[in-house]
Amino acid sequence: MASQTNKELFVGGLARILKEQRQVDVRLKAGDSDQKGVSISAHKLVLSARSEVFKMILETEEIKATTTLDTITLSELKHTELVALVE
């Protein structure tokens, strides 16, 4: 059996904590999600690393100043689009 590389272990670990929703620090909500509780849990660090748009959003003073779990509504996206973007 071949051993996994450090990169494979790291990526697998990231996927696992996202799936298990461990240590999430932000929730994303689409503009068409009018129901309460319809949000996607995520990690600010991963979003910032993967997207310049999320990096700019997460570096605003409003987001940086909060100490609670933030919910960011992206009004221009549909829920299915947001799911595809985060995956």
C-alpha positions in Angstrom: 0.0 0.0 0.0 1.4 3.4 -1.0 1.7 6.0 1.7 0.0 9.3 1.4 2.1 12.4 0.8 1.9 15.3 3.3 -0.1 17.3 0.7 -2.7 14.5 0.4 -2.9 14.2 4.2 -3.3 18.0 4.5 -6.0 18.3 1.8 -7.8 15.3 3.2 -7.8 16.8 6.7 -9.2 20.1 5.4 -12.0 18.3 3.5 -12.8 16.3 6.7 -13.1 19.4 9.0 -15.3 21.1 6.4 -17.6 18.1 6.1 -17.8 17.7 9.8 -18.2 21.5 10.2 -15.5 21.6 12.9 -14.0 25.0 13.8 -16.0 26.9 11.3 -15.8 30.7 11.7 -18.2 32.1 9.1 -21.6 31.2 7.6 -22.5 32.1 4.0 -26.1 32.8 2.9 -27.3 33.3 -0.6 -29.7 36.1 -1.6 -32.5 33.6 -2.4 -32.2 31.9 1.0 -35.2 33.5 2.6 -35.5 30.6 5.1 -33.7 30.9 8.4 -31.0 28.4 8.9 -30.2 28.0 5.2 -26.5 28.8 5.3 -23.2 27.2 4.5 -20.6 26.8 7.2 -17.1 27.7 6.1 -13.6 28.7 7.2 -12.4 32.2 6.6 -8.8 31.1 6.0 -9.8 28.7 3.3 -12.2 31.1 1.6 -9.5 33.9 1.6 -6.9 31.5 0.2 -9.1 30.4 -2.6 -10.9 33.6 -3.6 -9.8 37.2 -3.9 -13.4 38.3 -3.6 -13.9 36.5 -0.3 -10.5 37.8 0.8 -11.7 41.4 0.2 -15.0 40.7 1.9 -13.4 39.1 5.0 -10.9 41.9 5.4 -13.5 44.6 5.8 -13.5 46.4 9.1 -17.1 45.2 9.8 -16.1 41.6 9.5 -12.7 41.9 11.3 -14.3 43.7 14.2 -16.8 41.0 15.1 -16.0 38.3 17.7 -19.0 36.2 17.0 -19.7 33.7 14.2 -20.4 35.9 11.2 -23.1 35.3 8.6 -22.4 36.9 5.3 -25.3 37.3 2.8 -24.3 37.3 -0.8 -27.5 38.7 -2.3 -26.4 38.4 -5.9 -26.0 34.6 -5.7 -28.5 31.8 -5.6 -28.1 29.1 -3.0 -27.1 26.5 -5.6 -24.5 28.8 -7.0 -23.1 29.5 -3.6 -22.8 25.8 -2.8 -20.9 25.2 -6.1 -18.6 28.1 -5.3 -17.7 26.9 -1.9 -17.2 23.3 -2.9 
